[in-house]
Amino acid sequence: MSGRPAREPWFKDGLSFTCTRCGACCTGAPGYVWVDADEVAALAAHRGETPDEFSLKFVRKVGRRYSLIERPGGDCIFWERGTGCTVYEARPVQCRTWPFWPENVESPEDWEHVTQICPGSGKGRHYSADEIIESIGKVHT
């Protein structure tokens, strides 16, 4: 312990975000939506399936981890145009914590980039720095 106070994050006054359910974070380039057993169970229950049934249809193993599958082209398997996220209420932590991911709030420039691609970023509900830091801590790494 150095005795120096911890450096305040650049977003010490907080940031605003309200999900518009536009799908910008759910569609586009391929990627991973990491899930753990609890998230699989919640998604399965939401859909009226057992975790095994759900996993056989919607989960893939990537190394030692698990991710939701995607549609061809990279869109999330649960994103439907005109409807939006069909599992919104049970969505995984990775989805719940968007846009407050480490890479999105590392610098003001990173956040500015997010506001260019996500219409709800920088608008709506104001999150405190503590809420943002808590959100960052929940992201599966």
Secondary structure as UniProt FT lines:
FT   TURN            10..13
FT   STRAND          15..17
FT   TURN            24..26
FT   STRAND          34..35
FT   HELIX           37..47
FT   HELIX           51..58
FT   STRAND          59..62
FT   TURN            63..64
FT   STRAND          65..68
FT   TURN            72..73
FT   TURN            77..78
FT   STRAND          79..80
FT   TURN            81..83
FT   STRAND          84..85
FT   TURN            86..87
FT   HELIX           88..90
FT   HELIX           93..96
FT   TURN            97..99
FT   HELIX           102..104
FT   HELIX           108..117
FT   TURN            119..120
FT   STRAND          121..127
FT   HELIX           129..138
//
